[in-house]
Amino acid sequence: QVQLVESGGGLVQAGGSLRLSCAASGRTFRYAVGWFRQAPGKEREFVAAITWSAGLTYYGDSVKGRFTVSRDNAKNTVSLQMNSLKPEDTAVYSCAATISPYTSTYDRPGTYNYWGLGTQVTISS
């Protein structure tokens, strides 16, 4: 079992920055981690993912160039640095972990085995 806990959400003005963290505990052996977000009335959207070993990163089109995902395997932590935030970035952000080696599927929620409860991010205009 893997437990994931997100932190770092909050309210910021458009153009600002936030840094989210995803802390993993339990059996954290070699999991890739993804970030997803869901706004009210909308489907869950892929934000970013990072592999375990090589630290390869992947991003959703709407956040490319603004968000950066990174990890510290020694601390079992994955971070999501969010810059140039827009009101449309408002959502609940969740991290998820997967043992799947198929990176082409990292944008699909069904790929992930474990999920955190999420943290609210609100961007004011």
C-alpha positions as CSV (number, residue, x, y, z in Angstrom):
1,Q,0.0,0.0,0.0
2,V,1.0,3.5,-0.7
3,Q,-0.4,6.6,1.0
4,L,-0.2,10.0,-0.7
5,V,-0.8,13.3,0.9
6,E,-0.8,16.6,-1.0
7,S,0.0,20.0,0.4
8,G,0.7,23.5,-0.7
9,G,-2.7,24.5,-2.2
10,G,-4.2,27.9,-1.5
11,L,-5.5,31.2,-3.0
12,V,-3.3,33.3,-5.2
13,Q,-3.8,36.0,-7.7
14,A,-3.5,35.4,-11.5
15,G,0.1,35.6,-12.5
16,G,1.3,34.2,-9.2
17,S,3.0,30.9,-8.2
18,L,2.3,28.0,-6.0
19,R,4.3,24.9,-5.2
20,L,2.4,21.7,-4.4
21,S,4.0,18.7,-2.7
22,C,3.0,15.1,-2.7
23,A,4.4,13.0,0.2
24,A,4.4,9.3,-0.2
25,S,4.6,6.7,2.6
26,G,4.2,3.0,2.8
27,R,5.5,0.8,0.0
28,T,6.9,3.5,-2.2
29,F,9.2,1.3,-4.3
30,R,9.7,2.6,-7.8
31,Y,6.4,4.4,-8.4
32,A,5.8,6.9,-11.2
33,V,3.8,9.9,-9.9
34,G,1.2,11.9,-11.7
35,W,-0.7,15.1,-11.0
36,F,-4.3,15.5,-12.0
37,R,-6.8,18.3,-11.4
38,Q,-10.5,18.5,-11.4
39,A,-12.6,21.7,-11.5
40,P,-16.3,21.7,-10.5
41,G,-18.4,20.3,-13.3
42,K,-15.4,19.2,-15.4
43,E,-13.6,15.9,-16.0
44,R,-10.4,15.1,-14.3
45,E,-7.5,16.5,-16.3
46,F,-3.9,15.3,-16.6
47,V,-1.4,17.9,-15.4
48,A,2.0,16.3,-15.2
49,A,3.9,13.0,-14.5
50,I,7.4,12.0,-13.6
51,T,9.0,8.5,-13.8
52,W,10.8,6.9,-10.9
53,S,14.3,6.3,-12.1
54,A,15.2,8.6,-15.0
55,G,13.0,11.4,-13.8
56,L,11.4,11.8,-17.2
57,T,8.6,14.3,-17.2
58,Y,5.4,14.7,-19.1
59,Y,2.9,17.6,-19.1
60,G,-0.6,18.3,-20.2
61,D,-0.9,20.9,-23.0
62,S,-2.6,23.5,-20.9
63,V,0.3,23.7,-18.4
64,K,3.4,23.2,-20.6
65,G,6.0,25.9,-20.0
66,R,4.3,27.0,-16.8
67,F,4.4,24.0,-14.5
68,T,7.4,21.9,-13.5
69,V,7.3,18.5,-11.8
70,S,10.2,17.2,-9.9
71,R,10.9,14.5,-7.3
72,D,13.2,13.7,-4.4
73,N,13.3,9.9,-4.1
74,A,15.3,10.1,-0.9
75,K,12.4,12.0,0.7
76,N,9.6,10.2,-1.2
77,T,8.3,13.6,-2.3
78,V,7.1,14.9,-5.6
79,S,6.7,18.6,-6.2
80,L,4.7,20.6,-8.7
81,Q,5.9,24.1,-9.2
82,M,3.2,26.2,-10.8
83,N,4.0,29.6,-12.3
84,S,2.1,32.2,-14.3
85,L,-1.1,30.9,-12.8
86,K,-4.4,31.6,-14.5
87,P,-8.0,31.6,-13.2
88,E,-8.6,28.5,-15.3
89,D,-6.0,26.6,-13.2
90,T,-8.5,26.7,-10.3
91,A,-9.2,23.1,-9.3
92,V,-8.6,20.4,-6.8
93,Y,-5.1,19.0,-7.5
94,S,-4.4,15.3,-6.7
95,C,-1.3,13.2,-7.0
96,A,-1.3,9.6,-7.9
97,A,1.2,6.7,-8.0
98,T,1.5,3.9,-10.5
99,I,3.8,0.9,-11.0
100,S,3.1,0.9,-14.7
101,P,6.2,1.2,-16.9
102,Y,4.1,2.4,-19.9
103,T,4.8,6.1,-20.0
104,S,2.4,6.6,-22.9
105,T,-0.5,5.9,-20.4
106,Y,0.6,8.3,-17.7
107,D,-2.0,10.8,-18.8
108,R,-4.9,8.4,-18.0
109,P,-6.3,8.3,-14.5
110,G,-7.0,4.6,-14.8
111,T,-3.2,4.0,-15.0
112,Y,-2.7,4.9,-11.4
113,N,-3.1,2.6,-8.4
114,Y,-3.1,5.0,-5.5
115,W,-4.5,8.5,-5.1
116,G,-4.2,11.3,-2.5
117,L,-7.2,13.2,-1.4
118,G,-6.2,16.4,-3.2
119,T,-5.5,20.0,-2.3
120,Q,-7.6,23.0,-3.5
121,V,-5.9,25.6,-5.7
122,T,-7.9,28.8,-6.4
123,I,-6.6,31.6,-8.7
124,S,-8.3,34.9,-8.5
125,S,-8.5,37.2,-11.5
